[in-house]
Amino acid sequence: MKIFFYGGARSVTGANYLLENESIKMLIDCGLNQGTKYAEDLNYQPFNYNPEEIDYVFVTHSHIDHIGRLPKLFKDGFGGKIYTTVATRDLMAVALPDNMKQIQQEAKENGHPPLFEQKDLDGLMSLVQGINYYEPIDLGDGVKVIFHDAGHILGSAIIEVQWPDKKIFFSGDLGNSPTPLLRPSDTISGADYVVVESAYGDRVHEARAERKEKLISVIENTIGREGVLMIPSFAIERTQELLFELNEFFNTNRIPKVPIFIDSPLAIKMTAVYKKHSEYFNKEAVYLIKSGDDIFDFPGLKMTATTEESKMINDIPPPKIIIAGSGMSQGGRILHHEIRYLPDPKSTILFVGYQVDGSLGRRIQKGEKEVRILGQSVPVNCHVENLSGYSAHADQPGLLKWIAGSKQDGKKPKEVFVVQGEEEAAGTLANLVHDNLGINAIAPQTGDSFEL
Ligand SMILES: [Zn+2]
């Protein structure tokens, strides 16, 4: 059997791995490559394999950098089966149309055809089958696939591929446990090979208690200055976690009651999917819901779905809190708020998620004093704060602990492939896996293949 790394190799985005033998070809994820552009030019290149020959795709989770090229895969001839968890399928049904709109807009601006069209998206979704965690999918010839809980976002999975004589685990993205809503990542056992993410392979997050306190103090300080707190947030998971915690702060009077806006049609739709799938939540969250608390709603919260509602946010005087997409400020309504309030020394921009190299979010985070947004030059005079503890990704100790868990009964994996991290993060983690855990580890390059 062979594994090919066609994306997500020394890069956080674009996850795309091919496993094949003489009878089966399967992909794990088919994500969008993202960076300076929403969809990097690389996505428009032909796939490195013939999509017609792929039998199955297994999807770890619904983030665009893991599913964004699936409609193109369909367009280019894929007609096999796609398996995801039930919640991932429902989140994909919201995420992909939004993804398509952004891709179409970018393509129009750059004067080329979009990566795919509505009919490709519809065709793709007709192939998706949702399954439950731990329910084995039997592919025949002794090959089985099992989804385990990755604790990263709703429905996220660690994918176990059981070949007749070996087991391979794909971590997908691993959660940063404990999280407000989800269960911790499942541990793995009996792995012969592990493909593990490394977005934070060279960093350590703040602890959860600290991140809560820091969030409260950023809110208090901004309100104290009568400023606006802007939180660019990913529509999936981060927004729902923030809502969950803000709901708690309100219920316990930890923060003053100021207007809070969820200014993202996408995040509003995603929150509805979260409400529908509370069976995926951890015990504490389920208990709160059962006790009658609507964990995604509280006084002062407004969901502004339409453009008109969104524009009305401007009429509400500060202090106020605005949570808007996109999470890395590469588009979406956050840009309009940034143009207004980045120049304001009383206001704050708070980063709660990963900012990919080249994104506007990363440039502000790095301290650039002037940025270009929608063709305008915008000075950055506001406070810039970071809360890495809200990341949905495990940090370096978390990743090492998860990998170490695969060493059981004296057996350890033959090789760990470190992916989905930038050069430095992937390399650092690979070295630590080798030096500290005594397991062979490599950070493959795009196009690399290995005999398993
Ligand atoms: Zn992810």
Residues whose N, C-alpha, C, O or C-beta is under 5 A from the ligand:
A	BS01	ZN	H63 D173
